[in-house]
Amino acid sequence: MTNELKSKFNLDINQAADSANGLPNAKGKMARAGGNPSIVSLWISKNGSGALTGTALPLDVKTALAAKAANTQEVELENGVKLGLGRIVLFDNDKGDNPARADYYGYSFTSDGVNQHSVWAYVDKETGAMSLRGTTEVYVPKSEREAKAEAAAAPAPQVPATAKAKVKQALTAKR
């Protein structure tokens, strides 16, 4: 079962959650484009960091079992974040001078692999219901992103602009 549309990240805030009842502070679904949907449950980290940590488990039981059988190892991202299969973490984002920047950023390790998330806090104007909404994308290490940026910034080879110029250049070169 795959989601062929856009990536998604949509969790509802559970205002009844507290440390006594152990309920997740946020719960909902996420999927990257073309990926398997996951049920996500997040709790506020007890270490005082403001991070949200939790589980991201496939909706489909067969997918969950196959992923568990195929990969039981923990992954470590280049920023030091370690994730086991079915785990997710979101960090409070420093918006700096860009108010449009996501409120949270984070990572998950699902049956589809490692994902990165950009998430905004949302309050419905009519109902007052609170949620976390955003995107789920394939995680690309910083080193790969920088290499792609360098390649894109490299000057393009000189190519004649029109078909006539191409033909003329080819004819001239053969003389």
N, C-alpha and C positions, 0 to 999 in steps of 0.2 A: 504494500500500500504506500504509494508515494504522493507527495504534494507537488504537482507540476507547475503550480502558479508561482507566486512570489514567496520570498522568505517571510516568516512571521514569528512574532514573539508577543504573546498576549496573556498576561497573568492578572487575576483579580486579587486585590488586597483583602485579607481576612481580618477585619477589625476585632473579631472575637479571639484571635490568637494571642496567647501569652505564655510565659514560661511555665505556668502551672498546668495548662491543658496540653501543651506540646504540639498544638496544631500549627501547620505552616503559616507564616505571615503572608505568603502569596502563593497562589496555585493557578495553573492554567496550562496552555499548550504552546509549543514552539516547533518550528521546522525550517530548515534551509530550503531554498528553491530546489525542487526535485528530490528532496530528502524525505526520510521517514518521520512522521509526526511523533513528538514526545510529550508526555505529561510531565510538567515541571512543578516541583514543590520547593519553596525557598523559606529559610529561617534566617532571622537576624543573627549574625555571628556573635558568639558569647565573649569573644576576645576584645570587644570594644572598638574594633577597627571600622565599624559601619558597613562591613561587607555583608552580602547576602550569600549564603551557601545552601546547597541542597542537592536534589536528585533530578535527573532528566532521563526518564525511562520510556522506551518505545511503547506506543499504544498497542502494537501488534505483538502478541506473546511469542510467535515464531521468530520474529525479528530480534526480540530481546534475547531469546535463548541462543540463537545463532551468533549474535554479537558477543555474548558472554563466552561461548565456546571458542570463538576465534581470537579473542583478545582479552586477556585478564591482566595485562600489564598496565602500570601507571605511565602516563606521559608527562614529561616535563617540558614546558614551553621555555623559550629563550629568556623570558623575563623572570624565571624562577617559579612560576605557578606550576604546581603539580596536581594532576587530575586523574582519578581512577575512572574506569568506564561507568557511565551513568551519573557522573557528578557534574555540577555547575557552580560557578562562583561569579558574582557581580560585585564590582567595586564602585564606590562613590567617585564620580568624575569631577575633576577640577576644570570648570568651564573657562577659567582664565578670562580673556577678553572676548570670548565667543559665546554669547548667550544661546546660540542655536545648537551648541555641542550637546551631546547626549548627557542625561543626568547620571547614567550608570554605563559602565562598559564591563565586559567580562568574557568568560570562556566556558565551554562545556565540551565533554567527551562523550559522544553518543554513538549509536550503531553506525552512523554515517561518518564518523571520524571526529576530529577536533574542530570546533566552531568558535567564532567570535561574535559578540553581541554588542549592539548599541541600543540602549533602552532609555525611554523617557517616562517620567511620572505623568499620569493623566488623571484628571478629575472630570467626570461627566457633569456638564453644567446643569442638566435637568434633574438628575437623580442624586448627584453628589458621590456616586460610586467611584472608588479609586482603583486604578490599575497601573500596571507597567506594560508599555507597548514599545515595540521596536523591531529590529532586524536580527536575523540569524544568518551568518555567512560562513563559508569555508575559511578556516584560520590559515593565514599566510604569514610565515615568519618574517620578521623585520628585514632580515638579510635578503630574502627573496624580493620583498617589496622594493628595497633600495636598488637591487640589481635591475629590476624592471624599469624603475624610474631613470636610472642611468642610461639604459638602452633606449628609452623613449626620448631622452634629451640629446642623444647623439645626432649629429647632423645627418640629414637624409642625403643619399647620393643624388647628384644632379641628373635629372631626367627631363628630356624635352617635353614641353607642355602640350604640344599638339601632334596629331598623327603625321601631318605633313613634315613637321620638324624632325620627327623620328625617322621617317623615310629618307629625308634629305641627309641626315647624319649618317645613316647606314650606307647610302650611295657614296657619300664623300669619303667615308672610311675605307671603302674597297678600292679606291683609285691608287 
